Amino acid sequence: MFTAAVVLTAGMTAGTAGCGSPEFTYVNLNDGQTYFKLPTSWRQIDEKALHAFFESGDSESATAQILRQRTALAAYDAHAEPSVLHFYGLGAADEPFVLVRTMILLPSERDAISLNSLRDFFMPFTAAKRQQAAQLPNYPMKKFEPLIDEVVQPGDGVRGIHVRFNYEVRGAGIHTFDVTSYLAADGQRVSMMLIRCSAACYRKRAQEFDKISQSFTIKRPIG
């Protein structure tokens, strides 16, 4: 069973030693394979709140419990009062939010996985998924604008996608979402990172966000 993210302190991570506080915090999702870094001032979102936000139906059901056993979630918020609702930018338009999710795939999911499903995992990117989502009552996203869509192969047999796009969020203005999704070499696990901020915020802090996105790494399982 996966557990919450583990923060690696400066003393545990090469490259962070020296005068003053480290610029970045290094994080391991504790699956032993997923790593990333982000600014030390960003606050972690409560894990239970994250699971509740992404689950549908009864959170105490057997289905929900099984999903939790094969899923690791971690989110970090630059806002002074972190909230899972900042995933969409509601109430925190110009403060960045990062979400990372790793999931062990069931056999049926492994058979169906594709680059498009990786693109659509966090929110609709492809035309088909956007059309489906638009039919949902009170769906808060409109005026989709694609910015980047590329296939990536970081090594060790890992493959995936990197997409960046804008959505106008009802009540929160235009936001930029940057998604990196990887399929492990053995095809049994997907790892995904989403970075969100308002479009103006993203343009201003693009280099910082690129460092975070580029730090997102999954390791080849040993054995």
C-alpha positions as CSV (number, residue, x, y, z in Angstrom):
1,M,0.0,0.0,0.0
2,F,1.3,3.5,-0.9
3,T,1.7,6.1,1.8
4,A,2.0,9.8,1.9
5,A,4.9,11.8,0.4
6,V,8.2,12.0,2.3
7,V,10.1,15.2,2.3
8,L,13.8,14.9,2.1
9,T,15.7,17.5,4.1
10,A,18.7,19.4,2.9
11,G,21.0,17.2,4.9
12,M,19.6,14.1,3.2
13,T,19.9,15.4,-0.4
14,A,23.0,16.3,-2.4
15,G,23.2,19.8,-3.7
16,T,21.2,21.5,-1.0
17,A,24.0,22.1,1.5
18,G,25.5,25.6,2.0
19,C,24.7,28.9,3.6
20,G,21.0,29.8,4.2
21,S,17.9,27.7,3.6
22,P,17.6,25.5,0.6
23,E,15.6,26.9,-2.4
24,F,13.8,23.6,-3.0
25,T,12.3,20.8,-1.0
26,Y,12.9,17.3,-2.4
27,V,9.9,14.9,-2.2
28,N,9.6,11.1,-2.6
29,L,6.0,9.7,-2.9
30,N,7.3,6.8,-0.8
31,D,6.6,4.3,-3.5
32,G,10.4,4.2,-3.8
33,Q,10.3,5.4,-7.4
34,T,8.7,8.8,-7.8
35,Y,10.6,12.0,-7.0
36,F,10.3,15.7,-7.5
37,K,11.3,19.1,-6.0
38,L,9.4,22.3,-5.3
39,P,10.0,25.5,-3.3
40,T,10.4,25.0,0.4
41,S,7.7,27.6,1.2
42,W,4.9,25.6,-0.4
43,R,2.6,23.7,2.0
44,Q,1.4,20.2,1.6
45,I,-2.3,19.5,1.3
46,D,-3.9,17.0,3.7
47,E,-3.9,13.5,2.0
48,K,-7.4,12.6,3.2
49,A,-8.8,15.7,1.6
50,L,-7.0,14.9,-1.6
51,H,-8.5,11.4,-1.8
52,A,-12.0,12.7,-1.0
53,F,-11.7,15.3,-3.7
54,F,-10.8,12.8,-6.4
55,E,-13.1,9.9,-5.3
56,S,-16.6,9.5,-6.6
57,G,-19.3,7.8,-4.6
58,D,-18.9,6.4,-1.0
59,S,-15.3,6.9,0.2
60,E,-15.8,4.0,2.6
61,S,-16.8,1.5,-0.1
62,A,-14.7,-1.5,-0.9
63,T,-14.0,0.0,-4.4
64,A,-12.7,3.2,-2.8
65,Q,-10.5,1.3,-0.4
66,I,-8.9,-0.8,-3.1
67,L,-8.2,2.4,-5.2
68,R,-6.5,4.0,-2.3
69,Q,-4.3,0.9,-1.8
70,R,-2.9,1.3,-5.4
71,T,-2.8,5.1,-5.5
72,A,-0.4,7.6,-4.0
73,L,-1.4,11.3,-4.0
74,A,0.5,14.4,-2.9
75,A,-0.2,18.1,-3.5
76,Y,1.5,21.3,-2.5
77,D,0.1,24.8,-2.5
78,A,1.9,28.2,-2.4
79,H,-1.2,29.8,-0.9
80,A,-1.0,30.9,2.8
81,E,-4.1,28.8,3.4
82,P,-3.6,25.6,1.3
83,S,-6.8,23.9,0.0
84,V,-7.5,21.1,-2.5
85,L,-10.0,23.5,-4.2
86,H,-7.0,25.5,-5.5
87,F,-6.6,22.6,-7.9
88,Y,-8.9,24.7,-10.2
89,G,-7.5,28.0,-9.0
90,L,-10.7,28.9,-7.0
91,G,-9.7,31.5,-4.4
92,A,-6.0,31.3,-5.2
93,A,-5.7,32.4,-8.9
94,D,-2.1,33.7,-8.7
95,E,-0.7,31.1,-6.3
96,P,0.8,27.9,-7.8
97,F,-0.6,24.5,-7.0
98,V,1.2,21.2,-7.7
99,L,-0.4,17.7,-7.7
100,V,1.4,14.4,-8.2
101,R,-0.4,11.1,-8.5
102,T,1.0,7.6,-9.0
103,M,-1.2,4.6,-9.6
104,I,-0.7,0.8,-10.1
105,L,-2.7,-0.2,-13.1
106,L,-5.1,-3.2,-13.1
107,P,-4.7,-5.6,-16.1
108,S,-7.7,-4.1,-17.9
109,E,-6.2,-0.6,-17.4
110,R,-2.9,-1.7,-18.7
111,D,-4.5,-3.0,-21.9
112,A,-6.4,0.3,-22.4
113,I,-3.6,2.8,-21.6
114,S,-2.6,5.1,-24.4
115,L,-0.9,8.5,-24.9
116,N,-4.3,10.1,-25.1
117,S,-5.5,8.6,-21.9
118,L,-2.3,10.0,-20.3
119,R,-3.2,13.4,-21.8
120,D,-6.7,13.3,-20.3
121,F,-5.9,11.9,-16.9
122,F,-6.2,15.0,-14.8
123,M,-8.6,17.0,-16.9
124,P,-9.9,16.9,-20.5
125,F,-7.3,17.7,-23.2
126,T,-8.4,15.7,-26.3
127,A,-11.4,16.9,-28.2
128,A,-13.5,13.8,-27.4
129,K,-13.0,14.2,-23.6
130,R,-13.6,17.9,-23.8
131,Q,-17.0,17.3,-25.5
132,Q,-17.9,14.7,-22.9
133,A,-17.0,17.0,-20.0
134,A,-18.9,20.0,-21.5
135,Q,-22.1,17.9,-21.0
136,L,-21.6,17.6,-17.2
137,P,-23.8,19.9,-15.1
138,N,-21.9,22.8,-13.5
139,Y,-18.6,21.9,-15.2
140,P,-16.3,24.9,-14.4
141,M,-14.0,24.8,-17.4
142,K,-14.4,26.5,-20.8
143,K,-12.5,28.1,-23.6
144,F,-9.7,25.5,-23.9
145,E,-6.5,26.7,-25.5
146,P,-3.6,24.1,-26.2
147,L,-0.1,25.4,-25.8
148,I,2.3,22.4,-25.8
149,D,1.7,18.7,-26.8
150,E,4.7,16.5,-26.9
151,V,5.7,12.9,-26.5
152,V,8.6,12.4,-24.0
153,Q,11.0,9.5,-23.4
154,P,13.1,10.3,-20.4
155,G,15.0,7.0,-20.4
156,D,14.9,3.6,-18.6
157,G,12.1,2.5,-20.9
158,V,9.8,5.2,-19.5
159,R,7.5,7.0,-22.0
160,G,4.8,9.5,-21.7
161,I,3.5,13.0,-22.6
162,H,4.0,16.6,-21.7
163,V,1.0,19.0,-22.3
164,R,0.3,22.5,-21.4
165,F,-3.0,24.3,-21.9
166,N,-5.2,27.1,-20.8
167,Y,-8.8,26.9,-19.5
168,E,-11.0,29.7,-18.4
169,V,-12.3,28.6,-15.0
170,R,-15.7,29.8,-13.9
171,G,-15.2,32.4,-11.2
172,A,-11.4,32.3,-11.4
173,G,-10.3,33.6,-14.8
174,I,-7.8,32.0,-17.3
175,H,-5.4,29.4,-15.9
176,T,-2.5,27.5,-17.3
177,F,-2.2,23.8,-16.6
178,D,1.0,21.9,-17.2
179,V,0.8,18.1,-17.1
180,T,3.6,15.5,-17.3
181,S,2.4,11.8,-17.4
182,Y,4.7,8.8,-17.5
183,L,4.1,5.1,-18.0
184,A,6.7,2.9,-16.3
185,A,8.8,0.6,-18.5
186,D,6.9,-2.5,-17.2
187,G,3.6,-0.9,-18.1
188,Q,2.2,-1.4,-14.6
189,R,2.3,2.1,-13.2
190,V,1.5,5.6,-14.2
191,S,3.0,8.7,-12.6
192,M,1.6,12.2,-13.2
193,M,2.4,15.8,-12.2
194,L,0.1,18.8,-12.7
195,I,1.2,22.4,-12.1
196,R,-1.4,25.1,-12.1
197,C,-1.4,28.9,-11.9
198,S,-3.2,31.8,-13.5
199,A,-2.1,32.4,-17.1
200,A,-0.4,35.7,-16.0
201,C,1.3,33.9,-13.1
202,Y,2.5,31.1,-15.3
203,R,4.1,33.4,-17.8
204,K,5.9,35.3,-15.0
205,R,7.2,32.2,-13.2
206,A,7.7,29.9,-16.2
207,Q,11.3,29.2,-15.5
208,E,10.5,28.2,-11.9
209,F,7.8,25.9,-13.0
210,D,10.0,24.3,-15.7
211,K,12.5,23.4,-12.9
212,I,9.7,21.7,-11.0
213,S,8.4,19.8,-14.1
214,Q,11.9,18.7,-15.2
215,S,12.6,17.4,-11.7
216,F,9.7,14.9,-11.9
217,T,11.4,11.5,-12.1
218,I,10.3,7.9,-11.9
219,K,12.9,5.2,-11.3
220,R,13.1,1.7,-12.9
221,P,12.0,-0.9,-10.3
222,I,14.8,-3.0,-8.9
223,G,14.4,-6.8,-9.4
